[in-house]
Amino acid sequence: MNQLWTEKYRPNTVDGYVFTDEGQRQQVTTWIKQGIIPHLLLSGSPGTGKTTLAKLLINELGVDEYDVMSANGSKEARKVEWVSKLEGFCETMPFGKFKVVLIDEADYMNITSVQPALRNLMENYAESVRFILTCNYPNKIIPALHSRCQGFHVERTDINEFTARVATILVEENVEFDLDTLDTFVRATYPDLRKCINMVQMNSLDGKLHSPEKGDAGEADYKLEMVEL
């Protein structure tokens, strides 16, 4: 329990990542062979592997750790003050071929200040910096950023593949389980694989997977989403 399974089993190579579209696999493979990527906007439902794909690309391209800047659009990257820090990062020469700015939850970045500023940085430092944005709601990203990024929509994993991935983790962790119990977790969380893995880890006690406690099935999240809608 000292290590989160979501991080322990996060794939960092193309072979370990589950693509739902063969065309996307070929595109990613081409970028890796060429050794470069365009600015990317990765969209899709929570837990479908957007951040995993971004980190996989950074790893496969061999980008130096000092050439990577990560931020969250719902936290530090939401404030316009953060843009000055970002610009300072962009204007220095990379240790390797290029730098990468990874912004998770980019759809929460301020639409009137941070996003327009990002547009200018993408243009000014296009020779040495690549931006990877991940988002759940691409409609919250301004058109100017859409036009500067290659869109890449990550579809939800097939439910059978989803179940198999969680089952594989349980086997690797030597946790006993029955399919009915596992199916309960899958139905409660699909297509959010990250959430499913976290719930399964939390309910794996004494080497056995136990049924979820009342309230684990995601009712609270469901109600919050309905209120937001």
C-alpha positions, 0 to 999 in steps of 0.5 A: 500500500506504500505505492499507488497502483495507478503509478506503479502500473502506468505504462511508459512505452507504446507496447504497454499502452492500450490504444483504442484506435490503430490509426492513433497507435501508428501516429504515435509510433511515427512521432517517436520515430521522427523524434518530435511531436507537434503541440498536442491537445489530448481530450477524453473522459477522466481516467482514459489515459490522456496523461499516461499517453503524454508521459509515455511520449515524453519518455519515448522521445527521450526528453531530458527531465530538466526540459519538462515542465508540468502544471495543472490547469485547475491549480497553479496554471489557472492564474495569470501570474504563472505565465511569467514562470512559464515564459522563463522556462521557455526562453532558456535553451533546452538541454536536449533537442526540445522542451515539453510543457505538460498542462493537465486539466487545461480546460480549467485555465483562465479563458480570458488571461492564461489561455490567450497568453499561452497562444503567444508562447506557442508561437514565439517558442515553437522551435524549442518548446512543445506543449501538451495539453490534456482536457476533459472538455475541449469546448472550454479551450479557446479556438486559438489554442485548438488551431495551434494544436493537433487534436487527439481524442482518447476514446474510452477503453473497451470494457473487456480490456478495462476489466482485463487490465484491472484483473492483471494488476490484481494477479501481479499483486497476488490478490485473490478475487472473484469475477462478480466482485471485480465486475461490481467495481468495473460497473461502478467506475467504467470508463475511469480506469484510474478510479477503478484501480484506486478503489480496487487497491483500497478494498484489497485487504489481507490478500483478497479483494472485498466488495466495495463499501457503501458509498464507494460506487460513485453516487456522490460523483454522479450527483456532482456531475448532474448538478454541474450539467 
